[in-house]
Amino acid sequence: MDKHEKIGCALLTAAVLLPLAIWIGYEIASARRMAEYSAQRALLVEAGRLLDEHYRQHGRYPDSLEGLKFTYPDGGDEETLAGMRYETDGAHFTITARSVWNGEELREERQSENAR
């Protein structure tokens, strides 16, 4: 194989492999965002469950999420939790987060039976 054939072969290989590498990178990034989104949703649901338990035990929702015992389902962690905003007046709560998947607001909220 002469010099020109080697260059042609290298260019053909690059032309095939570069789009493949870009596609693989995109798929990995998409999978990572989807996993983060899933962790966000699971953590919001777990927060709602823990807040409901707290309400049943104490008659009001807690002032913060700090005392709750999170298990961080589906890969969530303290960083995921830190990205959430919690508001309460004791009888109602709202937790919101910005979705890493599509930027939409994720929300979990409740109102106690007494506040209705």
C-alpha positions as CSV (number, residue, x, y, z in Angstrom):
1,M,0.0,0.0,0.0
2,D,1.5,3.3,-1.0
3,K,1.4,6.6,0.8
4,H,-1.8,7.9,-1.0
5,E,-3.7,4.6,-0.3
6,K,-2.8,4.8,3.4
7,I,-4.0,8.4,3.5
8,G,-7.2,7.5,1.7
9,C,-7.8,4.5,4.0
10,A,-7.2,6.7,7.1
11,L,-9.6,9.4,5.8
12,L,-12.3,6.7,5.0
13,T,-11.9,5.3,8.5
14,A,-12.2,8.7,10.1
15,A,-15.2,9.5,8.0
16,V,-16.9,6.4,9.3
17,L,-15.7,6.5,12.9
18,L,-16.2,10.2,13.6
19,P,-20.0,10.2,13.1
20,L,-20.2,7.0,15.1
21,A,-18.2,8.6,18.0
22,I,-20.5,11.7,17.9
23,W,-23.6,9.5,18.0
24,I,-22.3,7.4,20.9
25,G,-21.4,10.6,22.8
26,Y,-24.9,12.0,22.3
27,E,-26.5,8.7,23.4
28,I,-24.4,8.6,26.5
29,A,-25.3,12.2,27.4
30,S,-29.0,11.5,26.8
31,A,-28.9,8.4,29.0
32,R,-27.1,10.4,31.7
33,R,-29.8,13.2,31.6
34,M,-32.6,10.6,31.6
35,A,-31.0,8.9,34.7
36,E,-30.7,12.3,36.5
37,Y,-34.3,13.1,35.6
38,S,-35.5,9.7,36.9
39,A,-33.5,10.3,40.2
40,Q,-35.2,13.8,40.5
41,R,-38.7,12.3,40.0
42,A,-38.0,9.5,42.5
43,L,-36.6,11.9,45.1
44,L,-39.6,14.2,44.7
45,V,-42.0,11.2,45.3
46,E,-39.9,10.0,48.3
47,A,-40.0,13.5,49.7
48,G,-43.8,13.6,49.4
49,R,-44.0,10.2,51.1
50,L,-41.7,11.3,54.0
51,L,-43.5,14.6,54.4
52,D,-46.9,12.8,54.6
53,E,-45.4,10.5,57.3
54,H,-44.2,13.6,59.2
55,Y,-47.6,15.2,58.9
56,R,-49.3,12.1,60.2
57,Q,-46.9,11.9,63.2
58,H,-46.8,15.7,64.1
59,G,-49.9,17.2,62.6
60,R,-48.0,19.6,60.4
61,Y,-45.4,19.6,57.6
62,P,-41.8,20.3,58.8
63,D,-40.2,23.7,58.2
64,S,-37.4,22.1,56.2
65,L,-36.4,18.8,54.6
66,E,-33.3,18.5,56.8
67,G,-34.7,16.1,59.4
68,L,-36.2,13.6,56.9
69,K,-34.5,10.3,56.4
70,F,-34.0,10.1,52.6
71,T,-32.9,6.8,51.0
72,Y,-32.1,8.6,47.7
73,P,-33.9,6.2,45.4
74,D,-32.8,5.7,41.8
75,G,-29.4,7.3,42.1
76,G,-30.5,10.6,43.7
77,D,-28.1,12.2,46.1
78,E,-27.7,15.3,48.4
79,E,-26.9,17.4,45.3
80,T,-30.1,16.3,43.7
81,L,-32.0,17.3,46.9
82,A,-30.2,20.6,47.1
83,G,-31.6,21.5,43.7
84,M,-35.1,21.3,45.0
85,R,-37.1,24.2,46.5
86,Y,-39.3,23.4,49.5
87,E,-42.0,25.7,50.8
88,T,-44.6,25.1,53.5
89,D,-47.0,26.8,55.8
90,G,-47.4,23.7,58.0
91,A,-50.7,22.7,56.4
92,H,-49.5,22.7,52.8
93,F,-46.2,22.0,51.0
94,T,-44.7,22.4,47.6
95,I,-41.5,21.0,46.4
96,T,-40.2,22.1,43.0
97,A,-37.2,21.4,40.8
98,R,-36.1,22.2,37.3
99,S,-36.0,19.1,35.2
100,V,-32.6,18.2,33.9
101,W,-34.2,16.4,31.0
102,N,-36.3,19.2,29.4
103,G,-36.1,22.2,31.8
104,E,-39.8,21.9,32.8
105,E,-40.8,22.4,36.5
106,L,-41.2,19.2,38.4
107,R,-43.6,19.6,41.4
108,E,-44.9,17.6,44.3
109,E,-47.5,19.2,46.6
110,R,-50.1,18.4,49.2
111,Q,-52.6,20.2,51.3
112,S,-53.7,18.7,54.6
113,E,-57.3,17.5,55.1
114,N,-57.7,20.2,57.8
115,A,-56.6,23.0,55.4
116,R,-59.2,22.2,52.8
